[in-house]
């Protein structure tokens, strides 16, 4: 049985153009009425990683969120915009990203996902119990609205990874602490979260994507001119990896999904609707250098960690010592000393939360010499 992924060209974020393109995209999937019934509460789950302006490509563009919200309203649904960003200060994030203004103009709620509730995944799953946002679990419908970006820890972040925003703030740091040094383990958790949240529809903003050392301001915007939609975010992510020219063995979420039997990871069983994937193929799309995914016997852990794994470091010319990296670090290995940052790399779990939240793009994943040679 084939899984459908719809692709739609959209040259820029002009409101009329985006609205028309989104309507065409959802039309390929059966129309908005297939996903929203009158009276449904509909969680619009964008990427609201940090307080960054739309042109930096850190967050889902407000024009995309607005177009979806308007279609949901037209269908008689009750949309609300919500996320749980890693960076404290949701109001500032809503303002800087332009999503607060979208909510205000449309008269719909926007708020931070704060309240967790236990969700029993099942005895046959790796994580039998997850703590997820109550608002996400209680919504009648969920429309997942990721941004296409690279990710220093997970290689690429798109549909599946975006549902991690349904894990409430402080819980994210705990997961990073537990899984940060084993990316496959972390990827399995992300796939479990996606499967538990089970969004009805995923619509990806790839009009302007991010390449390089994403997902925060250390990455670089890259115009692709693409919108994509699917009911299966795994199939969508596999399609996007192919378009970007990424390597499957480095995309840990895809490896985990295939291993766990969640979603479609085989390109031959994914049917493309709308515009052909070949029209969006990228040349020289810059992915982060992420090193090994797992570390083998414990006796080799420190050697691998220090020599074959990228580590976070600051560009001192850009760093303003705002301390956001210190505040977010789940293992508390960053300190400010003598006007610069100090890192305890032996205890660093390489979660790259510090890279995500740096407002100046000063934090970067840096590859040790041996990793560069091996690469």
C-alpha positions, -999 to +999 in steps of 0.1 A: +000+000+000+013+034-010+016+065+013+009+099-003+031+129+001+019+161-016+044+187-029+036+223-039+058+250-053+056+284-036+081+311-046+078+334-015+058+343+016+034+367+000+001+362+019-020+356-012+005+333-028+009+312+004-029+310+010-034+298-026-005+273-024-016+259+009-052+255-003-039+236-034-016+214-013-044+204+011-067+199-019-043+172-031-047+155+003-085+156+000-094+191+012-095+207+047-130+191+054-112+157+054-093+168+084-115+193+103-151+190+113-172+219+124-167+226+161-133+207+163-106+222+185-075+222+163-040+225+176-017+243+151+017+231+162+044+253+146+081+253+153+086+281+178+121+272+188+133+307+199+125+344+196+138+349+160+124+370+132+108+350+103+136+358+078+161+339+099+143+306+091+144+294+127+107+291+131+076+283+109+068+313+089+037+332+101+023+334+066+021+296+065+005+294+100-020+321+091-030+303+058-037+271+077-056+289+105-078+306+080-087+274+063-095+258+096-118+287+105-135+285+071-142+248+079-158+257+112-129+246+133-116+263+164-078+266+159-053+275+185-015+280+182+007+264+208+042+250+214+066+245+242+099+262+232+132+254+248+139+291+255+120+307+284+099+337+274+070+325+253+055+359+249+087+373+233+090+343+210+054+348+199+061+385+192+094+380+174+082+352+152+051+371+141+028+343+153+014+364+181+002+390+156-014+362+135-033+350+165-044+386+173-056+394+138-075+362+135-089+363+171-076+328+180-057+317+211-019+314+213-002+300+244+027+279+257+022+242+263+029+239+301+007+212+316+019+176+313-001+144+316+009+108+315+003+089+283+005+051+283+022+041+250+019+004+254+039-026+267+052-034+233+069+000+229+104+011+241+090+038+263+058+025+280+049+059+295+054+094+281+046+127+297+030+149+270+011+182+269-025+178+281-037+204+255-021+184+227-037+151+238-071+167+244-073+186+210-097+170+186-073+175+157-036+183+154-020+200+124+018+197+126+036+227+110+073+220+110+101+241+094+126+224+072+159+227+090+192+209+096+198+198+132+233+195+148+222+165+169+197+147+147+209+157+112+175+170+100+144+183+117+111+182+100+077+165+107+086+139+133+110+160+153+085+189+155+061+169+176+088+170+204+073+204+211+044+185+227+069+175+255+066+203+280+097+225+286+115+210+315+109+174+303+129+182+271+161+188+291+156+155+310+153+136+277+184+153+264+202+143+295+191+107+292+196+103+254+220+130+243+250+107+239+231+080+220+214+095+190+196+063+180+181+060+215+170+097+213+156+091+178+135+062+191+120+085+218+112+111+191+094+085+170+075+073+200+064+109+208+053+114+172+034+081+173+017+091+205+008+126+194-004+112+161-010+145+141-038+143+116-019+163+091+017+175+087+024+206+065+061+215+061+074+250+055+103+247+031+098+279+012+129+292+029+146+263+047+177+262+069+210+245+061+244+243+080+246+242+118+208+244+125+183+244+141+190+278+157+205+310+145+238+293+137+222+279+106+218+296+072+185+303+054+182+286+020+155+292-005+138+260-018+103+272-026+086+241-013+055+233+007+048+196+016+020+177+032+013+142+044-008+123+070+024+102+076+052+126+088+077+098+085+070+095+048+072+132+045+106+133+062+119+105+040+108+125+009+124+157+022+157+139+030+158+127-006+151+162-020+178+177+002+203+151-009+209+138+026+224+104+036+199+080+051+223+063+075+229+097+092+192+105+096+186+087+129+149+094+131+144+075+098+166+046+111+145+044+143+112+046+125+122+018+101+134-003+130+102+003+150+078-002+121+063+033+124+055+052+092+067+046+057+105+049+051+107+032+017+108+057-011+094+031-036+062+030-015+057+067-013+035+083-040+042+119-048+011+141-055+013+175-071+047+188-082+074+163-090+101+159-063+128+162-090+119+199-094+130+206-058+162+186-058+190+204-040+227+205-049+253+210-022+227+214+006+249+218+037+242+193+065+259+194+099+289+171+107+276+150+135+301+122+140+291+087+154+256+079+165+265+054+192+297+047+211+303+010+215+320-004+246+322+019+276+360+018+277+361+038+245+334+063+254+357+091+264+380+087+234+351+087+210+333+115+228+364+138+226+378+127+193+350+115+170+321+136+181+313+172+174+312+194+205+296+229+211+319+259+213+313+296+211+326+322+187+339+347+212+335+376+187+298+370+186+291+358+222+275+384+244+276+362+276+238+364+277+239+331+297+211+314+278+233+284+270+242+281+307+205+282+317+194+256+292+222+231+296+206+199+311+240+187+326+252+221+338+286+218+321+288+254+309+300+282+331+311+319+326+346+325+337+368+355+332+346+370+306+343+338+284+325+305+285+341+273+299+329+238+290+334+205+308+334+183+277+339+151+296+303+155+309+288+172+279+262+149+263+262+167+229+225+175+230+234+209+214+206+227+233+231+255+237+234+258+199+196+259+195+190+287+220+219+310+212+203+343+200+235+355+184+244+323+165+276+323+185+274+286+195+285+261+169+291+224+167+329+221+162+345+189+148+377+176+165+407+171+142+403+133+141+366+135+132+376+159+103+402+134+091+377+104+093+350+124+075 
